[in-house]
């Protein structure tokens, strides 16, 4: 089973944007696309707001026993590496 988390939000221009995070080899790999785009954009360096949202999603799922604590810690580590806490 893949460790996949996905969410959507609206951009400042009002366009729907979907983001997916997949855990692979001890790292979260994030990808996103706008509603009108056909192809996913893979982010080598994830957008800070996407990392923060992933961390919040993982924390909420962890509290409901739907995500592992190590996943939350990995998101925290990636946030620290990006310069945010």
DOLOMAR-91425 format. One record per residue (C-alpha): y, z, x; chain; residue in three letters. Coordinates in steps of 0.001 Angstrom, whole numbers, plus 500000, padded with zeros to 6 digits. Layout:
N
<atom north="Y" up="Z" east="X" mol="A" type="ALA"/>
...
***
This chain:
85
<atom north="500000" up="500000" east="500000" mol="A" type="UNK"/>
<atom north="503409" up="499035" east="501365" mol="A" type="UNK"/>
<atom north="506141" up="501593" east="501572" mol="A" type="UNK"/>
<atom north="508789" up="499686" east="499593" mol="A" type="UNK"/>
<atom north="511982" up="500923" east="497945" mol="A" type="UNK"/>
<atom north="514467" up="498677" east="496123" mol="A" type="UNK"/>
<atom north="517763" up="499108" east="494326" mol="A" type="UNK"/>
<atom north="520633" up="497028" east="492941" mol="A" type="UNK"/>
<atom north="524376" up="497489" east="492762" mol="A" type="UNK"/>
<atom north="527525" up="495495" east="492090" mol="A" type="UNK"/>
<atom north="529738" up="494261" east="494926" mol="A" type="UNK"/>
<atom north="533521" up="494668" east="494873" mol="A" type="UNK"/>
<atom north="533676" up="491144" east="493410" mol="A" type="UNK"/>
<atom north="531343" up="492188" east="490571" mol="A" type="UNK"/>
<atom north="528331" up="490273" east="491864" mol="A" type="UNK"/>
<atom north="524869" up="491814" east="491585" mol="A" type="UNK"/>
<atom north="523264" up="492617" east="494980" mol="A" type="UNK"/>
<atom north="519634" up="493649" east="495446" mol="A" type="UNK"/>
<atom north="518501" up="495608" east="498500" mol="A" type="UNK"/>
<atom north="514941" up="496268" east="499647" mol="A" type="UNK"/>
<atom north="513724" up="498629" east="502345" mol="A" type="UNK"/>
<atom north="510225" up="498323" east="503807" mol="A" type="UNK"/>
<atom north="508789" up="500781" east="506316" mol="A" type="UNK"/>
<atom north="507133" up="498886" east="509145" mol="A" type="UNK"/>
<atom north="505992" up="500279" east="512501" mol="A" type="UNK"/>
<atom north="507996" up="503460" east="512192" mol="A" type="UNK"/>
<atom north="511283" up="501756" east="511227" mol="A" type="UNK"/>
<atom north="512928" up="500888" east="507949" mol="A" type="UNK"/>
<atom north="513618" up="497184" east="507661" mol="A" type="UNK"/>
<atom north="516310" up="496340" east="505141" mol="A" type="UNK"/>
<atom north="516904" up="493032" east="503419" mol="A" type="UNK"/>
<atom north="519354" up="492008" east="500737" mol="A" type="UNK"/>
<atom north="520462" up="489096" east="498625" mol="A" type="UNK"/>
<atom north="523110" up="488332" east="496080" mol="A" type="UNK"/>
<atom north="522021" up="487234" east="492632" mol="A" type="UNK"/>
<atom north="522886" up="483575" east="493225" mol="A" type="UNK"/>
<atom north="521150" up="483370" east="496640" mol="A" type="UNK"/>
<atom north="517599" up="482070" east="496949" mol="A" type="UNK"/>
<atom north="516798" up="483537" east="500371" mol="A" type="UNK"/>
<atom north="516746" up="487161" east="501538" mol="A" type="UNK"/>
<atom north="518992" up="488225" east="504412" mol="A" type="UNK"/>
<atom north="517184" up="490466" east="506909" mol="A" type="UNK"/>
<atom north="519442" up="493016" east="508590" mol="A" type="UNK"/>
<atom north="518641" up="493775" east="512233" mol="A" type="UNK"/>
<atom north="521416" up="496377" east="512101" mol="A" type="UNK"/>
<atom north="521447" up="497715" east="508539" mol="A" type="UNK"/>
<atom north="524712" up="498166" east="506664" mol="A" type="UNK"/>
<atom north="525716" up="501838" east="506789" mol="A" type="UNK"/>
<atom north="526120" up="502134" east="503015" mol="A" type="UNK"/>
<atom north="522599" up="500696" east="502545" mol="A" type="UNK"/>
<atom north="521158" up="503272" east="504957" mol="A" type="UNK"/>
<atom north="522949" up="506065" east="503116" mol="A" type="UNK"/>
<atom north="521642" up="504822" east="499776" mol="A" type="UNK"/>
<atom north="518095" up="504561" east="501172" mol="A" type="UNK"/>
<atom north="518314" up="508139" east="502401" mol="A" type="UNK"/>
<atom north="519472" up="509361" east="498985" mol="A" type="UNK"/>
<atom north="516679" up="507450" east="497217" mol="A" type="UNK"/>
<atom north="514057" up="508812" east="499603" mol="A" type="UNK"/>
<atom north="515371" up="512360" east="499177" mol="A" type="UNK"/>
<atom north="515178" up="512125" east="495375" mol="A" type="UNK"/>
<atom north="511668" up="510650" east="495558" mol="A" type="UNK"/>
<atom north="510597" up="513332" east="498053" mol="A" type="UNK"/>
<atom north="511705" up="516046" east="495612" mol="A" type="UNK"/>
<atom north="509459" up="514449" east="492975" mol="A" type="UNK"/>
<atom north="506593" up="514108" east="495514" mol="A" type="UNK"/>
<atom north="506809" up="510303" east="495487" mol="A" type="UNK"/>
<atom north="507879" up="509942" east="499137" mol="A" type="UNK"/>
<atom north="506823" up="511620" east="502363" mol="A" type="UNK"/>
<atom north="509138" up="513979" east="504206" mol="A" type="UNK"/>
<atom north="508638" up="511894" east="507359" mol="A" type="UNK"/>
<atom north="510250" up="508956" east="505515" mol="A" type="UNK"/>
<atom north="513353" up="511047" east="504823" mol="A" type="UNK"/>
<atom north="513449" up="512186" east="508460" mol="A" type="UNK"/>
<atom north="513144" up="508590" east="509640" mol="A" type="UNK"/>
<atom north="516095" up="507581" east="507462" mol="A" type="UNK"/>
<atom north="518055" up="510536" east="508874" mol="A" type="UNK"/>
<atom north="517219" up="509383" east="512404" mol="A" type="UNK"/>
<atom north="518383" up="505836" east="511671" mol="A" type="UNK"/>
<atom north="521630" up="507194" east="510187" mol="A" type="UNK"/>
<atom north="522203" up="509317" east="513302" mol="A" type="UNK"/>
<atom north="521582" up="506280" east="515523" mol="A" type="UNK"/>
<atom north="524121" up="504301" east="513516" mol="A" type="UNK"/>
<atom north="526777" up="506941" east="514170" mol="A" type="UNK"/>
<atom north="526812" up="508641" east="510763" mol="A" type="UNK"/>
<atom north="525375" up="511927" east="509618" mol="A" type="UNK"/>
***
